[in-house]
Amino acid sequence: VQLQASGGGLVQAGGSLRLSCAASGTAFAYAAMAWYRQAPGKERELVASITKGGSTNYADSVKGRFTISRDNAKNTAYLQMNSLKPEDTAVYYCNARIISSTFVPHDYWGQGTLVTVSS
């Protein structure tokens, strides 16, 4: 699975952005998808995840502001980010996790897209 993230940019505090993660191949529907972010000098952290069945999970810091979704017909996952704050500034990475028939997890990563929120 190859992942291509896009949609990052510069936005003022309070604004919105939508990130997209386009996946190649036919395994997308079987993958749990997630968005991570890494701010300068900090560790990578999980922002949001969505299972292949559509169940979602969010970091406390983004609950009520960010929405993760997926479109299996388009092999694409999204992260809608509203009410952005300067502390949301980071490189955002999409992740796909596929569990093999032997129950071994395989992780795939996109290249990252930079989100900068100005105050």
Order of alpha helices (4+ residues) and beta strands (2+ residues): beta-beta-beta-beta-beta-beta-beta-beta-beta-beta-beta
